[in-house]
Amino acid sequence: MRDKTCRHPGCNRAAVATEIDHTIPWHHGGRTDHDNLACLCAKHHRLKTIGLWDYMQPEPGTITATSPAGKTYTTQPPPF
């Protein structure tokens, strides 16, 4: 409900066509709750999984993505 699109910077794929991803992986102790989940399309989820992009969620809904070159991008969910 919070994420209307893929949360990768610049991606506008609708949330209904994305995968819900644990920002901190479940197998690393990440919880399945709103402050550790975000919508990522299959492409960006794969890039995260293989380690090319890193995502953090410093507060619920705020996503900071770090590119392979080390540049960071912060996105906020749209208002309700």
C-alpha positions as CSV (number, residue, x, y, z in Angstrom):
1,M,0.0,0.0,0.0
2,R,2.9,2.4,0.8
3,D,4.9,1.8,-2.3
4,K,3.1,2.7,-5.6
5,T,6.1,1.7,-7.8
6,C,9.4,-0.1,-7.7
7,R,11.5,1.7,-5.1
8,H,14.7,1.7,-7.2
9,P,15.6,5.3,-8.1
10,G,14.0,6.2,-11.4
11,C,12.0,3.0,-11.9
12,N,8.3,3.6,-12.4
13,R,7.1,0.0,-12.7
14,A,3.8,-0.3,-10.9
15,A,3.9,-1.9,-7.4
16,V,1.4,-4.6,-8.5
17,A,4.1,-5.8,-11.0
18,T,6.9,-5.9,-8.4
19,E,8.2,-8.3,-5.7
20,I,8.1,-7.5,-2.0
21,D,11.7,-7.5,-0.8
22,H,13.3,-7.6,2.6
23,T,15.7,-4.7,2.8
24,I,17.7,-6.7,5.4
25,P,17.4,-10.3,4.1
26,W,15.3,-12.6,6.2
27,H,18.1,-15.1,6.5
28,H,20.3,-12.3,8.0
29,G,17.7,-11.5,10.7
30,G,15.6,-9.1,8.7
31,R,12.0,-8.9,9.9
32,T,8.9,-9.2,7.8
33,D,7.4,-5.8,8.7
34,H,6.7,-2.5,7.1
35,D,10.1,-1.0,8.1
36,N,12.1,-3.8,6.4
37,L,10.0,-4.3,3.2
38,A,10.0,-2.5,-0.1
39,C,8.7,-3.2,-3.6
40,L,11.4,-3.9,-6.2
41,C,10.7,-5.0,-9.8
42,A,12.3,-8.3,-10.8
43,K,15.2,-6.6,-12.5
44,H,16.1,-4.4,-9.5
45,H,15.5,-7.2,-7.1
46,R,17.9,-9.4,-9.0
47,L,20.6,-6.6,-9.1
48,K,20.2,-6.4,-5.3
49,T,20.4,-10.1,-4.8
50,I,23.6,-10.5,-6.8
51,G,25.2,-7.6,-4.9
52,L,25.4,-4.9,-7.5
53,W,23.1,-2.5,-5.7
54,D,22.7,-2.1,-2.0
55,Y,19.5,-0.9,-0.3
56,M,19.0,0.5,3.2
57,Q,15.9,1.7,4.9
58,P,17.0,4.2,7.6
59,E,13.4,4.8,8.5
60,P,10.2,3.1,7.4
61,G,9.6,4.0,3.7
62,T,12.8,5.9,3.1
63,I,15.0,3.9,0.8
64,T,18.7,4.7,0.2
65,A,20.1,2.8,-2.8
66,T,23.8,2.6,-3.4
67,S,25.0,2.0,-7.0
68,P,28.0,-0.2,-7.9
69,A,30.0,3.1,-8.3
70,G,29.2,4.1,-4.7
71,K,26.7,6.8,-5.6
72,T,23.7,7.0,-3.2
73,Y,20.1,7.8,-4.1
74,T,17.3,8.3,-1.5
75,T,13.7,7.9,-2.4
76,Q,10.5,8.6,-0.4
77,P,7.2,6.9,-0.9
78,P,4.5,9.1,-2.4
79,P,2.0,10.6,0.1
80,F,-1.2,8.6,0.8
